Amino acid sequence: MRDSIKKAVGNTVQDLLKRGIKTSFTEKELKELGVEIPEIEMSAKDIQAIRERIKLSQSVFAKILNVSLSSVRQWEQGKRTPTGSTKVLLELLRKNPNILNYRIESSIQERRA
């Protein structure tokens, strides 16, 4: 594939991914097209800001994320950093603070039943 075509296809795929459109490309194919999935940068202050923005205590925040209270405390103190899917979930919360409201709402509904 010519470089100009490869670059155009890569840009198109990158745009599709940014818009949340599903693709069936492998990691190798994405690399060949020059599409990079950026690393998620998340500092202790970022995590605390996310939690404070959605107005949750550390213990409730931990339950919502399905992690230990100790993990949340250590993240906010900068002693540890979240990994894997938790890091992605925190990024989603940074972009859309209401994304996990259903977890709290379903808990309230269960108590009423």
C-alpha positions in Angstrom: 0.0 0.0 0.0 1.4 3.4 -0.9 2.3 5.6 2.0 -0.2 8.3 1.1 -3.0 5.8 1.0 -1.9 4.1 4.2 -1.8 7.5 5.9 -5.3 8.4 4.7 -6.7 5.1 5.9 -4.9 5.5 9.2 -6.4 8.9 9.7 -9.9 7.6 8.9 -9.5 4.7 11.3 -8.3 7.1 14.0 -11.3 9.3 13.5 -13.6 6.2 13.6 -12.1 5.2 17.0 -12.4 8.7 18.4 -16.1 8.7 17.5 -16.6 5.4 19.2 -17.3 3.5 16.0 -16.4 -0.2 16.3 -13.7 -1.5 14.0 -12.3 -5.0 13.7 -8.7 -4.1 13.2 -6.0 -6.0 15.1 -3.3 -4.2 17.1 -0.8 -5.1 14.4 -3.0 -3.7 11.6 -3.5 -0.5 13.6 0.3 -0.1 14.0 0.8 -0.7 10.3 -1.7 2.1 9.6 0.1 4.4 12.0 -2.9 4.5 14.4 -1.8 4.7 18.1 -3.9 4.1 21.1 -2.6 6.7 23.6 -1.5 5.8 27.1 -3.8 7.1 29.8 -2.1 9.6 32.1 -3.7 9.7 35.6 -2.0 11.4 38.5 -3.0 11.2 42.2 -4.5 14.7 41.9 -6.5 13.7 38.8 -8.1 10.7 40.7 -8.9 12.8 43.7 -10.4 15.5 41.4 -12.6 12.9 39.7 -13.9 11.6 43.0 -14.6 15.1 44.4 -16.3 16.1 41.1 -18.8 13.3 41.5 -19.1 14.1 45.2 -18.3 10.7 46.6 -16.4 9.6 49.7 -13.4 7.3 49.1 -15.3 4.3 50.4 -18.3 4.8 48.1 -16.0 5.6 45.2 -14.1 2.3 45.9 -17.4 0.3 45.9 -18.5 2.0 42.6 -15.2 1.0 41.0 -15.2 -2.4 42.6 -11.8 -1.9 44.2 -10.6 -1.7 47.8 -10.8 1.4 49.9 -7.0 1.0 50.4 -6.5 1.2 46.6 -8.3 4.5 46.3 -6.4 5.9 49.3 -3.1 4.8 47.9 -3.9 6.2 44.4 -4.8 9.6 45.9 -1.6 9.6 48.0 0.4 8.8 44.9 1.7 5.5 46.5 0.2 3.4 43.7 -1.4 3.9 40.3 -4.5 2.2 38.9 -3.9 -0.3 36.1 -5.8 -2.0 33.3 -9.6 -1.5 33.1 -9.7 0.6 36.2 -7.5 3.2 34.6 -9.8 3.2 31.5 -12.9 3.5 33.8 -11.3 6.5 35.6 -10.6 8.1 32.2 -14.3 7.6 31.3 -15.3 9.1 34.6 -13.1 12.1 33.9 -14.9 12.6 30.6 -18.4 11.8 31.8 -18.8 12.0 35.6 -22.3 10.5 35.5 -21.4 7.4 33.6 -21.6 5.2 36.8 -24.7 6.7 38.3 -26.6 3.6 37.5 -24.5 1.7 40.0 -25.8 4.0 42.8 -29.3 4.1 41.5 -29.6 0.3 41.3 -28.4 0.0 44.8 -31.1 2.4 46.0 -33.8 0.5 44.1 -32.7 -2.8 45.6 -33.1 -1.4 49.1 -36.6 -0.2 48.3 -37.7 -3.6 47.0 
